[in-house]
Amino acid sequence: MATLANHSKSKKRVSYFYDEDVGNFTYGQGHPMKPHRMRMVHDLVVNYNLFKKMEVLNPKPATLRQMTRFHTDEYIDFLYRVTPQNVEELSMQQTRFNVGEDCPIFEGLFEFCSISAGGSIDAANKLTGGESDIAINWSGGLHHAKRFEASGFCYVNDIVLAILELLRYHQRVLYIDIDIHHGDGVEEAFYTTDRVLTCSFHKFGQFFPGTGDVSDIGIGTGKHYAVNFPLKDGMDDWNYQNVFRPVVEHIMGWYRPGAVVLQCGADSLAGDRLGCFNLSMKGHAACVDFVKGFNLPMLVVGGGGYTIRNVARAWTYETGLLLGENLSEDLPYNNFLEYYGPEYKLDVPANNMENMNTPAYLADMKAKVFENLRNIPFAPSVQMQQVPYDYESEEEDDNENPDIRMTR
């Protein structure tokens, strides 16, 4: 197949969403998820002067109504009301909604969720409004959250909420996940529809969340629209690109999405506290660059990443890449410079970890994935109807005809 990606150096209109409060929250002492990493990313973005080359926006916090477009009323009401002080009174609901050790109740939990979700929703709206080519919300990417429960450090699934916004204007949306963990919450949300194709490259086998086998392909109308590429320990740059590029290119050419959402979990980097892959920063970023080359409206979100100095390096480098800027390998002076010693470089190198993904294994998985993709009909048709009403809009012109778009 001829390549569809156009890796030109043309500048994109980039919107970047950041709330200065997001780094103030803490999951608790010893918990691997550290929102402080967001402050570190932004500090590097500022000190590399990237903020001057894109639109920097403070996201509007997501409302309860926006969150319940996917999550149940009861679950969101619980997140809104629960605090460390009253959690014992709500112990029955605490069990029901799967909050506890991995997903603890901490001060400002609902505010934290509203910032993360609000950033992804606003980013999606920037794309649908035609105001940006690329929208970034590194505070998003919480892909494990389910409709009625928390999971894997994630409470509100900002990705699903953003995709629902994109679906108001686009026939089809492609979701790609390069976090080391399977994007189970997003896949589950769209498992029965052909409006969203989910594609996840992840560690599989005795590893959280335990889902994402190559045979998990969707059901009903969504059969064949879930693509899973299960991987083993030690996955390196060369082998990752050798499976990522052909799979994504085939999906782009056949599915013809109107927009793409890329989850850039940095726990797939070498040396991650909870990860077991061996991707370098530039190997991870090569996926971002490849997806950017298709010139589709592109929403980029964060996700996992538990060696926070490497998360900050990778997401800063990828912000520069999305802007078409070459960043110096020598880190600029910044407020967290001590985190990056002794090298003080913008780099996350691979190590000498053994790659357990043999050529035979990868060839077998790739063959199974392509067999599944062969069953996808070319660019599923979607009937014409009105764009669903935006309940958050404060103004609506009753004198004009409703906008008509392609949606389902």
C-alpha positions in Angstrom: 0.0 0.0 0.0 1.3 3.5 -0.8 2.0 5.5 2.2 -0.8 7.9 3.3 1.2 9.9 5.8 2.6 13.2 4.7 5.5 14.0 7.0 5.9 17.6 5.9 7.4 20.2 8.1 4.4 22.5 7.6 3.3 24.2 10.8 0.1 23.2 12.5 -2.3 25.3 14.5 -1.8 23.9 18.0 -3.9 24.5 21.1 -2.5 23.4 24.5 -4.6 23.1 27.6 -3.1 23.5 31.0 -4.6 24.3 34.4 -1.9 25.5 36.9 -3.9 23.8 39.8 -3.6 20.3 38.4 -0.1 19.8 39.8 -1.3 20.6 43.4 -3.3 17.4 43.8 -1.8 14.2 45.4 -3.1 10.6 45.4 -1.3 10.1 48.7 2.2 9.3 49.9 3.8 6.4 48.1 1.2 6.3 45.3 2.8 6.0 41.9 0.5 8.4 40.2 1.8 11.9 40.7 -0.1 14.9 39.2 3.0 16.9 40.0 4.5 15.6 36.7 2.1 17.9 34.9 3.7 20.9 36.5 7.1 19.6 35.4 5.9 19.2 31.8 4.5 22.7 31.7 7.6 24.2 33.2 9.8 22.7 30.5 7.3 23.8 27.8 7.6 27.3 29.1 11.4 27.3 29.4 11.8 25.9 25.9 9.6 28.9 24.8 7.1 26.6 23.2 4.2 28.5 24.8 4.9 31.3 22.4 4.3 29.1 19.4 0.9 27.7 20.3 -2.4 28.8 21.8 -2.2 28.2 25.6 -5.6 27.8 27.2 -6.9 27.3 30.7 -9.6 24.6 30.3 -13.1 25.0 31.7 -13.7 22.4 34.4 -16.1 19.7 33.2 -19.5 19.9 34.7 -21.5 17.1 36.3 -23.8 17.1 33.2 -20.9 16.7 30.9 -19.4 13.8 32.8 -22.8 12.0 32.8 -22.8 11.9 29.1 -20.8 8.7 29.6 -20.7 8.0 33.4 -23.7 7.1 35.4 -25.4 9.8 37.5 -24.9 7.8 40.7 -21.1 7.4 40.1 -20.5 11.1 39.3 -22.7 12.1 42.3 -20.5 10.0 44.5 -17.3 11.5 43.1 -18.8 15.0 43.7 -19.7 14.3 47.3 -17.0 12.0 48.6 -14.1 13.4 50.7 -11.4 11.8 52.9 -13.5 13.0 55.8 -16.8 11.4 54.8 -15.5 8.3 53.0 -16.4 6.0 55.9 -20.0 7.1 55.7 -20.1 6.2 52.1 -18.3 2.9 52.5 -20.9 0.9 50.7 -20.7 3.1 47.6 -16.9 3.2 47.9 -16.9 -0.6 47.3 -19.5 -0.4 44.6 -17.5 2.2 42.7 -14.1 0.5 43.1 -12.4 3.3 45.0 -9.8 2.3 47.5 -6.1 1.5 47.3 -5.4 2.0 43.6 -8.0 4.7 43.2 -7.9 6.5 46.6 -10.1 9.3 47.8 -8.0 12.4 48.2 -8.6 16.1 48.8 -10.0 17.8 45.7 -10.7 14.6 43.8 -13.7 15.9 41.9 -11.9 19.1 41.0 -8.9 17.1 39.7 -11.3 15.0 37.6 -13.1 18.1 36.3 -9.8 19.7 35.2 -8.6 16.5 33.4 -12.0 15.9 31.7 -12.6 19.6 30.9 -9.2 19.9 29.1 -10.0 17.0 26.8 -13.6 18.2 26.1 -12.4 21.7 25.3 -9.6 20.3 23.2 -12.1 18.2 21.2 -14.3 21.3 20.7 -11.3 23.3 19.4 -10.9 20.7 16.7 -14.6 20.4 15.8 -14.8 24.2 15.6 -12.0 24.2 13.1 -9.9 26.5 15.3 -7.0 24.1 15.7 -5.3 21.3 13.8 -3.9 19.7 16.9 -5.1 20.0 20.5 -3.0 18.8 23.5 -4.2 18.0 27.0 -1.4 16.2 28.8 -3.6 16.1 32.0 -5.9 13.8 30.2 -5.6 10.2 28.9 -7.2 8.5 31.9 -8.2 5.5 29.8 -9.1 2.9 32.5 -12.2 4.7 34.0 -15.4 2.8 33.4 -19.0 4.0 33.0 -19.8 3.3 36.7 -16.5 2.8 38.4 -12.9 3.9 38.9 -10.0 1.8 37.7 -6.2 1.9 37.4 -5.7 5.4 38.9 -8.5 6.7 36.6 -11.9 8.1 37.8 -13.4 10.0 34.9 -12.7 8.9 31.3 -11.8 12.2 29.7 -11.0 10.3 26.4 -14.5 8.9 26.0 -16.1 12.3 26.8 -13.8 13.9 24.2 -14.6 11.3 21.6 -18.3 11.8 22.2 -17.8 15.5 21.3 -15.9 14.6 18.2 -18.7 12.2 17.1 -21.1 15.1 17.0 -19.2 16.3 13.9 -17.3 13.3 12.5 -18.6 10.1 11.1 -15.7 8.0 12.4 -13.1 8.6 15.1 -9.9 6.6 15.5 -8.5 6.0 19.0 -4.8 4.9 19.3 -3.2 4.0 22.6 0.5 3.6 23.2 0.4 3.4 27.0 1.9 0.2 28.2 -1.5 -0.7 29.7 -4.4 -1.8 27.6 -6.9 1.1 26.9 -9.7 -1.0 28.3 -12.1 1.8 29.5 -12.2 3.4 26.0 -12.5 0.1 24.2 -15.3 -1.0 26.5 -17.2 2.3 25.9 -17.2 1.8 22.1 -17.1 -2.0 21.9 -20.4 -2.3 20.1 -20.2 0.5 17.6 -18.4 1.0 14.3 -18.3 4.8 14.9 -15.1 4.5 16.8 -12.2 2.2 16.1 -10.0 1.6 19.1 -6.4 0.4 18.6 -4.2 -0.4 21.6 -0.5 -1.6 21.7 0.2 -2.9 25.2 1.8 -5.4 27.5 -0.4 -8.5 27.9 -0.2 -11.5 30.2 -0.3 -11.2 34.0 -0.3 -7.4 33.7 -3.0 -4.9 34.6 -5.8 -4.7 33.5 -5.5 -8.2 32.0 -7.6 -7.4 28.9 -6.7 -6.7 25.3 -6.0 -10.1 23.8 -5.6 -10.1 20.0 -8.9 -12.0 19.8 -10.8 -9.2 21.5 -12.3 -7.5 18.4 -15.6 -6.0 19.4 -19.2 -7.4 19.2 -22.3 -6.6 17.3 -22.0 -3.6 15.1 -18.6 -3.0 16.6 -17.2 -6.4 15.6 -13.7 -6.0 14.1 -13.6 -2.3 15.3 -11.5 -3.1 18.4 -7.8 -3.8 17.5 -5.5 -5.1 20.1 -1.8 -5.8 19.7 -0.6 -7.7 22.8 3.1 -7.4 23.5 5.7 -8.9 25.9 8.5 -7.4 28.1 11.4 -5.5 26.5 9.6 -4.1 23.4 12.2 -1.9 21.6 11.9 1.0 19.2 12.6 -0.8 16.0 10.2 -3.6 16.6 7.5 -1.3 17.9 7.6 0.8 14.8 7.6 -2.3 12.7 4.2 -3.2 14.0 2.8 0.3 14.8 3.2 1.9 11.4 1.7 -0.8 9.2 -1.2 -1.4 11.5 -2.0 2.3 11.9 -1.5 3.0 8.2 -3.9 0.1 7.2 -6.5 1.4 9.6 -6.2 5.0 8.3 -6.5 3.9 4.7 -9.4 1.6 5.2 -11.4 3.1 8.0 -10.9 6.8 6.9 -11.5 8.5 10.3 -12.5 12.1 10.4 -10.4 12.7 13.5 -7.9 10.8 15.6 -7.3 10.7 19.4 -3.8 9.6 20.5 -3.2 8.5 24.0 0.6 8.9 24.8 1.0 7.1 28.0 4.7 7.4 28.9 4.9 4.2 31.0 5.9 2.4 27.8 9.3 4.2 28.1 12.4 2.4 29.2 12.9 2.5 32.9 9.4 3.3 33.9 8.6 2.6 37.5 5.6 0.4 36.6 6.5 -0.5 33.0 8.5 -3.2 31.3 9.0 -1.9 27.8 12.2 -0.5 26.4 11.2 2.4 24.2 13.4 5.4 24.0 11.9 8.9 24.1 12.5 9.3 20.4 11.0 5.8 19.7 7.9 6.8 21.6 7.7 10.2 19.9 8.0 8.5 16.5 4.5 7.2 17.0 3.3 10.7 17.6 5.1 12.0 14.5 3.7 9.2 12.3 0.1 9.9 13.4 0.6 13.6 12.9 1.6 12.9 9.3 -1.9 11.9 8.3 -3.0 15.5 8.7 -6.2 14.8 10.5 -7.7 16.8 13.3 -5.7 15.3 16.2 -6.3 15.2 19.9 -3.3 14.3 22.0 -3.6 13.3 25.6 -1.3 12.0 28.3 -2.0 8.9 30.4 0.4 6.7 32.5 4.0 7.4 33.3 5.5 6.9 36.7 9.1 7.9 36.4 8.1 11.5 36.3 11.4 13.0 35.1 11.0 10.9 32.0 7.4 11.7 31.6 8.2 15.4 31.6 11.0 14.9 29.0 8.9 12.8 26.7 5.8 15.0 26.7 7.8 18.2 26.3 9.7 16.7 23.3 6.4 15.6 21.8 4.9 19.0 22.3 7.9 20.4 20.3 7.4 17.7 17.6 3.7 18.6 17.2 4.8 22.2 16.8 7.5 21.3 14.3 10.2 22.6 16.6 13.6 21.1 17.2 14.5 21.3 20.9 18.0 21.4 22.2 19.1 18.3 24.0 20.5 20.4 26.8 17.7 21.2 29.1 17.1 24.9 29.8 17.1 26.2 33.3 13.8 25.3 34.9 12.3 25.1 38.4 12.8 21.3 38.6 16.3 21.0 37.2 17.4 18.8 40.1 15.1 16.0 38.9 17.0 15.6 35.6 20.6 15.1 36.9 23.2 14.0 36.4 22.8 14.3 32.6 20.4 17.3 32.4 19.5 16.2 28.9 16.2 16.0 27.0 16.5 12.3 26.4 15.3 9.0 27.6 17.6 6.3 26.2 16.7 2.7 25.8 18.6 0.2 28.0 20.0 -3.3 27.5 16.8 -5.1 28.6 16.1 -8.3 26.7 13.3 -8.2 24.2 10.9 -11.1 24.8 9.0 -10.3 21.6 10.5 -12.7 19.1 10.3 -12.0 15.4 8.0 -15.1 15.1 5.7 -13.9 17.8 5.4 -10.4 16.3 4.8 -11.8 12.9 2.0 -14.1 14.2 0.3 -11.2 16.1 0.6 -8.9 13.1 -1.0 -11.6 10.9 -3.9 -12.0 13.3 -4.4 -8.3 13.5 -4.5 -7.9 9.7 -6.8 -10.8 9.4 -9.2 -9.0 11.7 -8.8 -5.8 9.8 -9.6 -7.5 6.5 -13.2 -7.9 7.8 -13.7 -4.2 8.2 -15.9 -2.8 5.3 -14.4 0.1 3.5 -15.3 3.4 5.3 -18.7 2.5 6.9 -21.5 4.8 5.7 -23.2 7.0 8.2 -26.6 8.6 7.6 -27.3 12.3 7.6 -29.0 13.8 10.6 -28.8 16.9 12.9 -25.8 17.4 15.1 -26.9 16.5 18.6 -27.8 19.5 20.7 -24.9 20.9 22.9 -26.5 21.2 26.3 -23.6 23.2 27.6 -24.1 26.0 25.0 -25.4 29.2 26.6 -26.7 30.6 23.4 -28.6 29.1 20.5 -29.9 31.1 17.6 -33.4 29.9 17.0 -33.7 31.9 13.8 -31.2 29.8 11.9 -31.7 26.3 10.6 -29.9 23.6 12.7 -26.5 22.7 11.3 -26.6 19.5 9.3 -23.6 17.2 9.6 -22.7 13.6 9.0 -23.3 11.7 12.2 -25.0 8.6 13.4 
